[in-house]
Amino acid sequence: MNTYQNYDTIIIGGGPAGSTAATLIAEKGYRVLLLERYAEPTFKIGESLIPATYWTFKRLGMLDKLRASHFPQKFSVQFFTRTGKATNPFYFFDTNPHESAVTWQVLRSEFDQMLLDNAAEKGVEVRRGISVRKVLFEGEKAIGVVAQGRPPRDGNNNLETIHGTVIVDSTGQRSLIGRQLDLNTIEPNLKKASLFTHYEGGHRDEGIDEGATLILHTKDKDSWFWSIPLPYNRTSIGVVGELDYLLQNRREPDGKLNAQKIFDEELQKCQPLKQRLEGAKQLYPIQTTKDFSYRASRIAGENWVLIGDAFGFLDPVYSTGLFLALKSGEMAADAIIEAFRENDFSETRLGSFGQTFVNGMEAFRKLVYAFYTKEFSFARFLSEYPQHLGGIVDILSGDVYRRDVTHIFPAMSKVCYFPPEVPLGSATQ
């Protein structure tokens, strides 16, 4: 096993959260190593940005690169009821007459690579094809990682130990530190599953609605579909429902799961989407994921931080995943930079952004619970409380850290159940 010299910060994972944190830390002159396990860009879902990502992209120097890209522009999100009726689009510029109201729908293989290339340009040492097997600790203190490169040739499994002052877990749902320290808890009332793929062709709306995210309920409201327009005339299509409903209770007599059959059955219950996909070609076999709503009890410890999906993931319905990944990377970077200035790498210092970050997540969490309440609909809610349109658009835009959006929830709570907020813990709790 080889041992490598010390870095100021080691980022595990080259997704949007990791690239963001790495870039901002490196810009301040610190030595940053980013380890990405995949040697080449890969297919991922989570393709829709929301307007509040603008401010992080501005800090990263990414805005001009995104403007020059072929990613479709996104002006709005639109919902379809179980009867197939479409709401008016929620246009982000209705509450935000600024260029940040326009964002993008991204092909993740290209988008993630753009962020990694940007990080490398800013001085980050990016190493692809390196999988981190575990984080090394001395007591409560993280001191480095054990990493493995391509298939071994020298009989030692090609392992190397790399030391760093701060270890940032950006491993997504692998949640390396979270699993190592047993920090993760599934959201008990959001035990969902998803089936998804890409299509080529099909119908899109025109003008500024061409790039809209569509959220479509099935006729029994037991599931819903997303439809996200992408480059190359592709569309990302996925269905989400309760785990038992979508997967566990739909197994074949031999116990196997026919994901394509389930997907097709649900699509048959969503005629507006089925009509849009007439003549379209399915590009990939149906993929599945489940139990994706979770959160770690801590966001930092002594010399370590969790960001992006390594800390937690809510639900795909409002496309908050990329925003929260980027925002957590940005907020964590600021905390880490301050920790170096103060030479204080305690949980309190590194996790100083945690409660603010979680407060923003909580606004999204409440709106997720509203969406899954069968008695709730945005149309009915806004007909009774039209004054809350701005608050809803603010949340859909991601303005949960720049504006107070909590004023809409007392009215929603008359119809919706909101579970208690889950406070952040610490090593002493």
SEZAVEX-916772 format. One record per residue (C-alpha): residue number from 1; x, y, z. Coordinates in steps of 0.2 Angstrom, whole numbers. Each point is the difference from the previous one (the first is absolute). Layout:
N
{drenvo->NUM	u->X	v->Y	w->Z}
...
END
This chain:
429
{drenvo->1	u->0	v->0	w->0}
{drenvo->2	u->7	v->17	w->-5}
{drenvo->3	u->-2	v->15	w->11}
{drenvo->4	u->-1	v->17	w->-8}
{drenvo->5	u->4	v->17	w->7}
{drenvo->6	u->-13	v->11	w->9}
{drenvo->7	u->-13	v->11	w->-9}
{drenvo->8	u->-9	v->14	w->8}
{drenvo->9	u->-17	v->-7	w->-6}
{drenvo->10	u->-5	v->-17	w->-7}
{drenvo->11	u->-16	v->0	w->-9}
{drenvo->12	u->-8	v->-17	w->-3}
{drenvo->13	u->-11	v->0	w->-15}
{drenvo->14	u->-1	v->10	w->-16}
{drenvo->15	u->-18	v->5	w->-1}
{drenvo->16	u->-7	v->18	w->1}
{drenvo->17	u->2	v->1	w->19}
{drenvo->18	u->18	v->-6	w->0}
{drenvo->19	u->5	v->11	w->-15}
{drenvo->20	u->-7	v->15	w->8}
{drenvo->21	u->8	v->-2	w->16}
{drenvo->22	u->17	v->-4	w->-8}
{drenvo->23	u->0	v->15	w->-11}
{drenvo->24	u->-4	v->13	w->13}
{drenvo->25	u->13	v->-7	w->12}
{drenvo->26	u->13	v->-1	w->-13}
{drenvo->27	u->-3	v->18	w->-5}
{drenvo->28	u->6	v->5	w->17}
{drenvo->29	u->17	v->-8	w->-3}
{drenvo->30	u->-3	v->-16	w->9}
{drenvo->31	u->6	v->-17	w->-7}
{drenvo->32	u->-15	v->-10	w->-4}
{drenvo->33	u->-1	v->-18	w->-7}
{drenvo->34	u->-16	v->-6	w->-7}
{drenvo->35	u->-2	v->-19	w->-3}
{drenvo->36	u->-14	v->-6	w->-12}
{drenvo->37	u->-3	v->-19	w->-1}
{drenvo->38	u->-6	v->0	w->-18}
{drenvo->39	u->13	v->1	w->-13}
{drenvo->40	u->-12	v->7	w->-13}
{drenvo->41	u->-16	v->11	w->2}
{drenvo->42	u->-15	v->-11	w->3}
{drenvo->43	u->-19	v->0	w->-2}
{drenvo->44	u->-9	v->8	w->15}
{drenvo->45	u->-17	v->7	w->4}
{drenvo->46	u->-3	v->16	w->9}
{drenvo->47	u->1	v->11	w->-16}
{drenvo->48	u->-11	v->15	w->5}
{drenvo->49	u->8	v->16	w->7}
{drenvo->50	u->-10	v->13	w->9}
{drenvo->51	u->3	v->19	w->0}
{drenvo->52	u->8	v->2	w->16}
{drenvo->53	u->15	v->-10	w->-7}
{drenvo->54	u->5	v->16	w->-9}
{drenvo->55	u->9	v->8	w->15}
{drenvo->56	u->11	v->-15	w->3}
{drenvo->57	u->4	v->-1	w->-19}
{drenvo->58	u->4	v->18	w->1}
{drenvo->59	u->13	v->-3	w->13}
{drenvo->60	u->7	v->-15	w->-9}
{drenvo->61	u->2	v->10	w->-16}
{drenvo->62	u->-12	v->-12	w->-9}
{drenvo->63	u->-14	v->11	w->-7}
{drenvo->64	u->8	v->4	w->-17}
{drenvo->65	u->4	v->-18	w->-2}
{drenvo->66	u->-18	v->-5	w->3}
{drenvo->67	u->-6	v->14	w->-11}
{drenvo->68	u->11	v->-7	w->-14}
{drenvo->69	u->-6	v->-17	w->2}
{drenvo->70	u->-14	v->-10	w->-9}
{drenvo->71	u->-10	v->-3	w->16}
{drenvo->72	u->-18	v->5	w->-2}
{drenvo->73	u->-5	v->15	w->10}
{drenvo->74	u->-13	v->-2	w->14}
{drenvo->75	u->-12	v->14	w->4}
{drenvo->76	u->-13	v->-10	w->10}
{drenvo->77	u->-8	v->-15	w->7}
{drenvo->78	u->-17	v->-6	w->-4}
{drenvo->79	u->-11	v->-13	w->9}
{drenvo->80	u->-13	v->-12	w->-7}
{drenvo->81	u->-14	v->-6	w->12}
{drenvo->82	u->-7	v->-18	w->0}
{drenvo->83	u->-13	v->5	w->-12}
{drenvo->84	u->13	v->6	w->-13}
{drenvo->85	u->-4	v->18	w->3}
{drenvo->86	u->15	v->12	w->-1}
{drenvo->87	u->3	v->14	w->12}
{drenvo->88	u->7	v->16	w->-6}
{drenvo->89	u->19	v->-1	w->-1}
{drenvo->90	u->9	v->7	w->15}
{drenvo->91	u->11	v->12	w->-9}
{drenvo->92	u->15	v->5	w->11}
{drenvo->93	u->1	v->17	w->-7}
{drenvo->94	u->-17	v->4	w->8}
{drenvo->95	u->8	v->3	w->17}
{drenvo->96	u->18	v->3	w->-6}
{drenvo->97	u->2	v->12	w->-15}
{drenvo->98	u->19	v->-4	w->-1}
{drenvo->99	u->10	v->-10	w->-12}
{drenvo->100	u->2	v->-13	w->13}
{drenvo->101	u->-18	v->-5	w->-3}
{drenvo->102	u->6	v->-10	w->-15}
{drenvo->103	u->9	v->-16	w->3}
{drenvo->104	u->4	v->-16	w->-9}
{drenvo->105	u->-4	v->-18	w->-3}
{drenvo->106	u->16	v->-10	w->0}
{drenvo->107	u->7	v->-16	w->-6}
{drenvo->108	u->9	v->-6	w->15}
{drenvo->109	u->15	v->-8	w->-9}
{drenvo->110	u->4	v->16	w->-8}
{drenvo->111	u->-5	v->12	w->14}
{drenvo->112	u->10	v->-9	w->13}
{drenvo->113	u->15	v->0	w->-11}
{drenvo->114	u->-1	v->18	w->-3}
{drenvo->115	u->0	v->3	w->19}
{drenvo->116	u->15	v->-11	w->2}
{drenvo->117	u->10	v->8	w->-15}
{drenvo->118	u->-4	v->17	w->9}
{drenvo->119	u->7	v->-7	w->16}
{drenvo->120	u->16	v->-5	w->-9}
{drenvo->121	u->2	v->17	w->-8}
{drenvo->122	u->-1	v->8	w->18}
{drenvo->123	u->14	v->-11	w->6}
{drenvo->124	u->-9	v->-16	w->7}
{drenvo->125	u->10	v->-16	w->-3}
{drenvo->126	u->-13	v->-11	w->-7}
{drenvo->127	u->3	v->-19	w->-1}
{drenvo->128	u->-13	v->-11	w->-9}
{drenvo->129	u->-1	v->-19	w->2}
{drenvo->130	u->4	v->1	w->18}
{drenvo->131	u->-12	v->-8	w->13}
{drenvo->132	u->1	v->4	w->18}
{drenvo->133	u->-2	v->-15	w->10}
{drenvo->134	u->-1	v->8	w->17}
{drenvo->135	u->4	v->16	w->10}
{drenvo->136	u->14	v->-2	w->13}
{drenvo->137	u->-3	v->6	w->18}
{drenvo->138	u->10	v->3	w->15}
{drenvo->139	u->-13	v->0	w->13}
{drenvo->140	u->-13	v->12	w->-5}
{drenvo->141	u->12	v->9	w->-12}
{drenvo->142	u->0	v->-4	w->-19}
{drenvo->143	u->18	v->0	w->-6}
{drenvo->144	u->-1	v->-7	w->-18}
{drenvo->145	u->-7	v->-13	w->-12}
{drenvo->146	u->5	v->-17	w->-6}
{drenvo->147	u->-3	v->0	w->-19}
{drenvo->148	u->1	v->-13	w->-14}
{drenvo->149	u->4	v->3	w->-18}
{drenvo->150	u->-2	v->-11	w->-15}
{drenvo->151	u->1	v->-19	w->1}
{drenvo->152	u->16	v->-5	w->10}
{drenvo->153	u->15	v->-6	w->-9}
{drenvo->154	u->13	v->-1	w->15}
{drenvo->155	u->-9	v->-11	w->12}
{drenvo->156	u->-5	v->14	w->12}
{drenvo->157	u->-17	v->4	w->-6}
{drenvo->158	u->7	v->16	w->-7}
{drenvo->159	u->-5	v->9	w->17}
{drenvo->160	u->7	v->16	w->5}
{drenvo->161	u->-1	v->10	w->16}
{drenvo->162	u->-3	v->19	w->-3}
{drenvo->163	u->1	v->12	w->15}
{drenvo->164	u->-10	v->16	w->1}
{drenvo->165	u->-4	v->14	w->13}
{drenvo->166	u->-19	v->0	w->-5}
{drenvo->167	u->-9	v->-15	w->-8}
{drenvo->168	u->-16	v->5	w->-9}
{drenvo->169	u->-12	v->-14	w->-4}
{drenvo->170	u->-9	v->3	w->-17}
{drenvo->171	u->-3	v->-18	w->-4}
{drenvo->172	u->-19	v->2	w->-3}
{drenvo->173	u->-11	v->-14	w->6}
{drenvo->174	u->16	v->-10	w->3}
{drenvo->175	u->1	v->12	w->15}
{drenvo->176	u->17	v->-8	w->5}
{drenvo->177	u->2	v->9	w->17}
{drenvo->178	u->-18	v->-1	w->4}
{drenvo->179	u->0	v->-19	w->-2}
{drenvo->180	u->17	v->-1	w->9}
{drenvo->181	u->-7	v->9	w->15}
{drenvo->182	u->-18	v->-6	w->-2}
{drenvo->183	u->-7	v->17	w->-1}
{drenvo->184	u->-14	v->-2	w->-13}
{drenvo->185	u->-18	v->-1	w->3}
{drenvo->186	u->-14	v->-4	w->-13}
{drenvo->187	u->-14	v->13	w->0}
{drenvo->188	u->-13	v->-12	w->7}
{drenvo->189	u->-15	v->8	w->-9}
{drenvo->190	u->9	v->1	w->-17}
{drenvo->191	u->4	v->-18	w->-4}
{drenvo->192	u->-1	v->2	w->-19}
{drenvo->193	u->7	v->-8	w->-15}
{drenvo->194	u->3	v->6	w->-18}
{drenvo->195	u->1	v->-8	w->-17}
{drenvo->196	u->8	v->11	w->-14}
{drenvo->197	u->8	v->1	w->-17}
{drenvo->198	u->3	v->12	w->-15}
{drenvo->199	u->-11	v->2	w->-16}
{drenvo->200	u->5	v->7	w->-16}
{drenvo->201	u->-13	v->10	w->-10}
{drenvo->202	u->-18	v->3	w->6}
{drenvo->203	u->-10	v->17	w->2}
{drenvo->204	u->6	v->15	w->9}
{drenvo->205	u->-9	v->17	w->2}
{drenvo->206	u->6	v->15	w->-9}
{drenvo->207	u->9	v->16	w->5}
{drenvo->208	u->6	v->2	w->18}
{drenvo->209	u->-11	v->-15	w->5}
{drenvo->210	u->11	v->-11	w->-11}
{drenvo->211	u->13	v->-2	w->14}
{drenvo->212	u->-13	v->-2	w->15}
{drenvo->213	u->1	v->-14	w->12}
{drenvo->214	u->-17	v->-9	w->1}
{drenvo->215	u->-7	v->-9	w->15}
{drenvo->216	u->-14	v->-11	w->-4}
{drenvo->217	u->-11	v->-10	w->12}
{drenvo->218	u->-7	v->-17	w->-6}
{drenvo->219	u->-19	v->-2	w->0}
{drenvo->220	u->-1	v->-8	w->17}
{drenvo->221	u->14	v->11	w->8}
{drenvo->222	u->9	v->-15	w->6}
{drenvo->223	u->15	v->6	w->-10}
{drenvo->224	u->7	v->14	w->-10}
{drenvo->225	u->11	v->3	w->-15}
{drenvo->226	u->14	v->13	w->-4}
{drenvo->227	u->3	v->6	w->-18}
{drenvo->228	u->16	v->10	w->-2}
{drenvo->229	u->6	v->5	w->-18}
{drenvo->230	u->18	v->-2	w->-3}
{drenvo->231	u->12	v->3	w->-15}
{drenvo->232	u->1	v->-12	w->-15}
{drenvo->233	u->-20	v->0	w->0}
{drenvo->234	u->1	v->-11	w->15}
{drenvo->235	u->-12	v->0	w->15}
{drenvo->236	u->3	v->-7	w->17}
{drenvo->237	u->-16	v->-9	w->6}
{drenvo->238	u->-2	v->-8	w->17}
{drenvo->239	u->-14	v->-6	w->11}
{drenvo->240	u->0	v->1	w->19}
{drenvo->241	u->-12	v->-9	w->12}
{drenvo->242	u->0	v->-8	w->17}
{drenvo->243	u->13	v->-14	w->1}
{drenvo->244	u->-13	v->-14	w->4}
{drenvo->245	u->-12	v->6	w->-14}
{drenvo->246	u->13	v->3	w->-14}
{drenvo->247	u->12	v->-15	w->4}
{drenvo->248	u->-4	v->-12	w->14}
{drenvo->249	u->-18	v->-4	w->-4}
{drenvo->250	u->3	v->-1	w->-19}
{drenvo->251	u->12	v->-15	w->-1}
{drenvo->252	u->-3	v->-14	w->-12}
{drenvo->253	u->-5	v->-17	w->7}
{drenvo->254	u->18	v->-6	w->-1}
{drenvo->255	u->5	v->15	w->11}
{drenvo->256	u->9	v->10	w->-13}
{drenvo->257	u->-4	v->18	w->-4}
{drenvo->258	u->-5	v->5	w->-18}
{drenvo->259	u->4	v->18	w->1}
{drenvo->260	u->-5	v->4	w->-18}
{drenvo->261	u->-17	v->-8	w->3}
{drenvo->262	u->-3	v->11	w->15}
{drenvo->263	u->6	v->15	w->-9}
{drenvo->264	u->-12	v->-3	w->-14}
{drenvo->265	u->-14	v->-3	w->11}
{drenvo->266	u->2	v->16	w->9}
{drenvo->267	u->3	v->10	w->-16}
{drenvo->268	u->-17	v->-7	w->-6}
{drenvo->269	u->-8	v->9	w->15}
{drenvo->270	u->8	v->17	w->-5}
{drenvo->271	u->-8	v->4	w->-17}
{drenvo->272	u->7	v->18	w->-2}
{drenvo->273	u->18	v->-8	w->1}
{drenvo->274	u->-4	v->-15	w->-10}
{drenvo->275	u->-7	v->12	w->-14}
{drenvo->276	u->16	v->10	w->1}
{drenvo->277	u->11	v->-15	w->-3}
{drenvo->278	u->-10	v->-7	w->-15}
{drenvo->279	u->13	v->-4	w->-13}
{drenvo->280	u->15	v->2	w->12}
{drenvo->281	u->13	v->-13	w->2}
{drenvo->282	u->5	v->-7	w->17}
{drenvo->283	u->19	v->1	w->1}
{drenvo->284	u->5	v->-10	w->15}
{drenvo->285	u->-7	v->-15	w->10}
{drenvo->286	u->-10	v->6	w->15}
{drenvo->287	u->11	v->3	w->16}
{drenvo->288	u->-6	v->0	w->18}
{drenvo->289	u->4	v->8	w->16}
{drenvo->290	u->-8	v->0	w->17}
{drenvo->291	u->1	v->6	w->18}
{drenvo->292	u->8	v->16	w->-7}
{drenvo->293	u->-7	v->12	w->14}
{drenvo->294	u->12	v->1	w->14}
{drenvo->295	u->11	v->11	w->10}
{drenvo->296	u->15	v->-1	w->11}
{drenvo->297	u->-1	v->5	w->19}
{drenvo->298	u->16	v->10	w->-2}
{drenvo->299	u->7	v->11	w->-14}
{drenvo->300	u->18	v->1	w->7}
{drenvo->301	u->12	v->-7	w->13}
{drenvo->302	u->18	v->3	w->4}
{drenvo->303	u->9	v->3	w->-16}
{drenvo->304	u->-15	v->-7	w->-11}
{drenvo->305	u->-15	v->7	w->-9}
{drenvo->306	u->-15	v->-7	w->-9}
{drenvo->307	u->-7	v->8	w->-16}
{drenvo->308	u->-13	v->-3	w->-13}
{drenvo->309	u->-8	v->-17	w->0}
{drenvo->310	u->13	v->-7	w->12}
{drenvo->311	u->-9	v->11	w->13}
{drenvo->312	u->-18	v->-4	w->-6}
{drenvo->313	u->-13	v->0	w->-14}
{drenvo->314	u->-18	v->5	w->1}
{drenvo->315	u->-10	v->-4	w->-16}
{drenvo->316	u->1	v->3	w->-18}
{drenvo->317	u->-16	v->9	w->-2}
{drenvo->318	u->6	v->18	w->1}
{drenvo->319	u->17	v->-3	w->-8}
{drenvo->320	u->9	v->6	w->16}
{drenvo->321	u->14	v->-13	w->-1}
{drenvo->322	u->12	v->9	w->-11}
{drenvo->323	u->-4	v->17	w->9}
{drenvo->324	u->3	v->-7	w->18}
{drenvo->325	u->16	v->-9	w->-7}
{drenvo->326	u->7	v->16	w->-7}
{drenvo->327	u->-5	v->10	w->15}
{drenvo->328	u->7	v->-12	w->13}
{drenvo->329	u->16	v->0	w->-9}
{drenvo->330	u->1	v->19	w->0}
{drenvo->331	u->-5	v->2	w->18}
{drenvo->332	u->12	v->-14	w->6}
{drenvo->333	u->14	v->8	w->-10}
{drenvo->334	u->-3	v->16	w->9}
{drenvo->335	u->1	v->-9	w->17}
{drenvo->336	u->15	v->-9	w->-5}
{drenvo->337	u->9	v->15	w->-6}
{drenvo->338	u->-4	v->9	w->17}
{drenvo->339	u->6	v->-16	w->9}
{drenvo->340	u->17	v->2	w->-8}
{drenvo->341	u->1	v->18	w->4}
{drenvo->342	u->-4	v->-3	w->18}
{drenvo->343	u->10	v->-17	w->1}
{drenvo->344	u->-16	v->-7	w->7}
{drenvo->345	u->-6	v->-17	w->-8}
{drenvo->346	u->-13	v->-4	w->14}
{drenvo->347	u->-17	v->-6	w->-4}
{drenvo->348	u->-7	v->17	w->6}
{drenvo->349	u->11	v->10	w->-12}
{drenvo->350	u->-2	v->-12	w->-15}
{drenvo->351	u->-18	v->-2	w->3}
{drenvo->352	u->-4	v->18	w->3}
{drenvo->353	u->-11	v->0	w->-16}
{drenvo->354	u->-10	v->-15	w->4}
{drenvo->355	u->-15	v->7	w->9}
{drenvo->356	u->-3	v->13	w->-13}
{drenvo->357	u->2	v->-13	w->-14}
{drenvo->358	u->-13	v->-11	w->9}
{drenvo->359	u->-12	v->14	w->2}
{drenvo->360	u->0	v->2	w->-19}
{drenvo->361	u->-3	v->-19	w->-2}
{drenvo->362	u->-14	v->1	w->12}
{drenvo->363	u->-10	v->12	w->-11}
{drenvo->364	u->2	v->-12	w->-15}
{drenvo->365	u->-4	v->-15	w->12}
{drenvo->366	u->-17	v->8	w->5}
{drenvo->367	u->-5	v->3	w->-19}
{drenvo->368	u->5	v->-18	w->-4}
{drenvo->369	u->-12	v->-6	w->14}
{drenvo->370	u->-14	v->12	w->-7}
{drenvo->371	u->3	v->-8	w->-18}
{drenvo->372	u->-3	v->-17	w->7}
{drenvo->373	u->-16	v->4	w->9}
{drenvo->374	u->-14	v->-6	w->-11}
{drenvo->375	u->-12	v->13	w->7}
{drenvo->376	u->12	v->14	w->-5}
{drenvo->377	u->2	v->8	w->-17}
{drenvo->378	u->9	v->16	w->-5}
{drenvo->379	u->-15	v->6	w->-10}
{drenvo->380	u->-12	v->-2	w->15}
{drenvo->381	u->12	v->8	w->12}
{drenvo->382	u->3	v->15	w->-10}
{drenvo->383	u->-18	v->3	w->-4}
{drenvo->384	u->-2	v->1	w->19}
{drenvo->385	u->16	v->9	w->4}
{drenvo->386	u->5	v->10	w->-16}
{drenvo->387	u->12	v->10	w->11}
{drenvo->388	u->12	v->-15	w->2}
{drenvo->389	u->4	v->-2	w->-19}
{drenvo->390	u->16	v->10	w->3}
{drenvo->391	u->5	v->-11	w->14}
{drenvo->392	u->-3	v->-16	w->-10}
{drenvo->393	u->10	v->7	w->-15}
{drenvo->394	u->14	v->5	w->12}
{drenvo->395	u->2	v->-17	w->6}
{drenvo->396	u->-1	v->-8	w->-17}
{drenvo->397	u->13	v->12	w->-5}
{drenvo->398	u->11	v->-5	w->14}
{drenvo->399	u->0	v->17	w->9}
{drenvo->400	u->-1	v->-8	w->17}
{drenvo->401	u->16	v->8	w->6}
{drenvo->402	u->-3	v->18	w->-7}
{drenvo->403	u->-18	v->2	w->5}
{drenvo->404	u->-12	v->-5	w->14}
{drenvo->405	u->-12	v->-13	w->-7}
{drenvo->406	u->-7	v->-7	w->16}
{drenvo->407	u->-15	v->11	w->0}
{drenvo->408	u->-9	v->-12	w->-12}
{drenvo->409	u->0	v->-16	w->11}
{drenvo->410	u->-13	v->5	w->13}
{drenvo->411	u->-13	v->0	w->-13}
{drenvo->412	u->6	v->-16	w->-8}
{drenvo->413	u->1	v->-9	w->17}
{drenvo->414	u->-20	v->1	w->0}
{drenvo->415	u->1	v->-13	w->-13}
{drenvo->416	u->17	v->-8	w->0}
{drenvo->417	u->10	v->-9	w->14}
{drenvo->418	u->17	v->7	w->3}
{drenvo->419	u->11	v->-12	w->10}
{drenvo->420	u->11	v->8	w->14}
{drenvo->421	u->16	v->9	w->-5}
{drenvo->422	u->15	v->-11	w->3}
{drenvo->423	u->14	v->10	w->8}
{drenvo->424	u->18	v->-3	w->-3}
{drenvo->425	u->10	v->-10	w->12}
{drenvo->426	u->18	v->0	w->5}
{drenvo->427	u->13	v->-12	w->7}
{drenvo->428	u->-5	v->4	w->17}
{drenvo->429	u->-19	v->-4	w->-3}
END
